[in-house]
Amino acid sequence: MDYLVSTDAILVLRCQEDDSQAFDEIVRQYKDGIYNYILRMISNRDDAEDLAVEVFVRAFAAIKSFRRDSNLRTWLYRIATNLCIDKYRRYGIERKKLVPLEREYGDGEIRPMDLPDTSFDPEKLLGQKELSDQIHRAIAKLPEKLRAPILMYDMEDMSYGQIAEVLGCPIGTVKSRIFKARTQLRRMLLPYVQNT
Amino acid sequence: MNCKECYRYLGEYVDRTLDDCALAEMEAHIRVCPKCASLAAELGGVASLVKSLDRQAAPSGFEDRLNAQILHRKEEAKPGLLRRLLLGVPPEVYGYRRSLGPALATVLLTAAVGTSLMFTNYNASGDAAYINAVQQQHVTFASANPLSDESALILSDRMKELNEPL
């Protein structure tokens, strides 16, 4: 991680000296992580690509004033998080309008999905892809305040301190939110959790 | 450690970020408490499930789209044609344009001061020549200040006397 940090510092320095190849390298390093994070945050592929492009456009515009003692990675994720929050608030996307853990039954009524019989092994009944879909849907039901830290911690391997820097909150708050996110996910994914 | 305290640190226990002392206390409690043990295992399972999600790569052509957007934004940031025509300078020299006002004011002020100084010097040199001419004629001044209005009148009369043919 220290090597990554110092590499990032060198790339930023080169960008500030108008080395376009340095910025290309930053994009290559971070585009997948940023895209994946945004996709898991907003659950829409087209919008996720647009926002991921916007992250790097904004980073390019502001790189000259980037303080070299700051962390490039947390800065990029902060831009991404803020764009996702803006997306939600501008278009009034609520949790229930995202991919819900609900389905329309034969009688036309939409109800929360019936949990499968836990006497069956979910991994035998469902393919890995469907399990991933279930996990993704459960994450999408979390409030954005809980979704961001758990995605950054469990999917992006960021530390509590880095997440605190991204979200602009104390480390204790980050720990608390991750814990709350997991307890909520536990309720939604209990059959799958018990079989891990 | 009781269940309430254990619950408080379960998140960090699952993440293995507790210090050795706290970790030992948690493990000691979990060994004897099935409820906390079950909860710890389930929370660990949740973390594993989230970690197991496939990381989606950015779509192909992402960098091309990004470069196109950056170029587009640069174009949008340039001043419009009308503004360029009115100002008459390319945007690259906007730095100079910003300092034009103070520079122009300095030039005008210098010109004004210089012009006034030119007239002043002309009058002073005219006075000096006048005085010099008068002195050569051995005319004394009534006033210590030969340039005062009163002295100038006296000098003027004297010069007339000197110039009149005898």
HADDOCK unambig.tbl for C-alpha pairs under 7 A between the chains (distance, minus, plus):
assign (segid A and resid 31 and name CA) (segid B and resid 58 and name CA) 6.19 0.50 0.50
assign (segid A and resid 32 and name CA) (segid B and resid 56 and name CA) 6.86 0.50 0.50
assign (segid A and resid 32 and name CA) (segid B and resid 57 and name CA) 4.65 0.50 0.50
assign (segid A and resid 32 and name CA) (segid B and resid 58 and name CA) 4.84 0.50 0.50
assign (segid A and resid 35 and name CA) (segid B and resid 57 and name CA) 6.92 0.50 0.50
assign (segid A and resid 35 and name CA) (segid B and resid 58 and name CA) 5.54 0.50 0.50
assign (segid A and resid 36 and name CA) (segid B and resid 55 and name CA) 6.01 0.50 0.50
assign (segid A and resid 36 and name CA) (segid B and resid 56 and name CA) 5.07 0.50 0.50
assign (segid A and resid 36 and name CA) (segid B and resid 57 and name CA) 6.49 0.50 0.50
assign (segid A and resid 53 and name CA) (segid B and resid 66 and name CA) 5.45 0.50 0.50
assign (segid A and resid 57 and name CA) (segid B and resid 66 and name CA) 6.90 0.50 0.50
assign (segid A and resid 57 and name CA) (segid B and resid 70 and name CA) 5.93 0.50 0.50
assign (segid A and resid 132 and name CA) (segid B and resid 53 and name CA) 5.94 0.50 0.50
assign (segid A and resid 135 and name CA) (segid B and resid 50 and name CA) 6.94 0.50 0.50
assign (segid A and resid 154 and name CA) (segid B and resid 47 and name CA) 6.50 0.50 0.50
assign (segid A and resid 154 and name CA) (segid B and resid 50 and name CA) 6.21 0.50 0.50
assign (segid A and resid 154 and name CA) (segid B and resid 51 and name CA) 5.28 0.50 0.50
assign (segid A and resid 155 and name CA) (segid B and resid 50 and name CA) 6.76 0.50 0.50
assign (segid A and resid 155 and name CA) (segid B and resid 51 and name CA) 5.40 0.50 0.50
assign (segid A and resid 175 and name CA) (segid B and resid 11 and name CA) 6.99 0.50 0.50
assign (segid A and resid 179 and name CA) (segid B and resid 11 and name CA) 5.26 0.50 0.50
assign (segid A and resid 182 and name CA) (segid B and resid 43 and name CA) 6.18 0.50 0.50
assign (segid A and resid 182 and name CA) (segid B and resid 46 and name CA) 6.24 0.50 0.50
assign (segid A and resid 183 and name CA) (segid B and resid 43 and name CA) 6.87 0.50 0.50
assign (segid A and resid 185 and name CA) (segid B and resid 46 and name CA) 6.83 0.50 0.50
assign (segid A and resid 186 and name CA) (segid B and resid 42 and name CA) 6.89 0.50 0.50
assign (segid A and resid 186 and name CA) (segid B and resid 43 and name CA) 6.69 0.50 0.50
assign (segid A and resid 186 and name CA) (segid B and resid 46 and name CA) 6.15 0.50 0.50
assign (segid A and resid 193 and name CA) (segid B and resid 42 and name CA) 5.85 0.50 0.50
assign (segid A and resid 193 and name CA) (segid B and resid 45 and name CA) 5.03 0.50 0.50
assign (segid A and resid 193 and name CA) (segid B and resid 46 and name CA) 5.94 0.50 0.50
assign (segid A and resid 194 and name CA) (segid B and resid 42 and name CA) 6.47 0.50 0.50
assign (segid A and resid 196 and name CA) (segid B and resid 45 and name CA) 5.81 0.50 0.50
